[in-house]
Amino acid sequence: MTRSDFVAGWVWNIRGNPRVRLRMPAGWFDGLAREITDRAELDDARDAICETVDVFDYGECAVHLRGLPTRAKIKDLHRYWFDTGRPLVIELRDAPR
């Protein structure tokens, strides 16, 4: 078994029942989760996740990597996670429940 063969339990759960409920600042949202398989959508998701850095990412980087967090370290960390993980998208319904 290789690292890419590993699938976390929550991924199996989503595969079995893709209905999810997320709590966000605007309220609770129902949605459908799915793995991203389309190459163009995967590239768009990778850019959105890996090429964007916000203030919270510096704390995340400090927890996972040694030394001072930098934009380059954050982007590298996110690329690693994206490339070795299971990218998912959650399509939310229009209004919070």
Buried (B, 14 or more C-beta within 10 A) or exposed (E): EEEEEEEEEEBEEBEEEBEBEEEEEEEEBBBBBEBBEEEEEBEEBBEEBBEEBEEEBBEBBBEEBEEEBEEEBBBBBBBEEBEEEBBBBBEEEEEBE
